[in-house]
Amino acid sequence: MVGGGKRVEYHVEPLGHVVLRVTDGAHFEVVAGKRGEAGLVDSGQGESRLNGPTSCALSSDRQTLLIADAGNNTVRSLCLASLELKTLGNGIPHDVTVAVWKHHDAGIE
């Protein structure tokens, strides 16, 4: 997303159990999960937990980041305005989540 001349990207860090927002390729911020702490907690920034997120994809309205949370076998939804993380479904079959998994990192321009 370009706003005020800034480029924003979102990246998953599976072993760290977090999703990062990268601004202008230099500023890194954890927006979901807590580095080094696996779990399944729906909450806001700093309180939410992921377990080995493998990829993410941006919704068509660019308001939500969908996250393949492989360790929990779930798809998670991150509201980019509030940074609230929610679980969309538990135990989703692999053939349903594979579409999200194949998007890897979501760069926004």
Secondary structure as GFF3:
##gff-version 3
##sequence-region A 1 109
A	DSSP	beta_strand	2	3	.	.	.	ID=ss1
A	DSSP	beta_strand	6	13	.	.	.	ID=ss2
A	DSSP	beta_strand	18	23	.	.	.	ID=ss3
A	DSSP	beta_strand	27	33	.	.	.	ID=ss4
A	DSSP	beta_strand	53	58	.	.	.	ID=ss5
A	DSSP	beta_strand	64	69	.	.	.	ID=ss6
A	DSSP	three_ten_helix	70	72	.	.	.	ID=ss7
A	DSSP	beta_strand	74	79	.	.	.	ID=ss8
A	DSSP	beta_strand	85	90	.	.	.	ID=ss9
A	DSSP	alpha_helix	94	101	.	.	.	ID=ss10
A	DSSP	beta_strand	106	108	.	.	.	ID=ss11
###
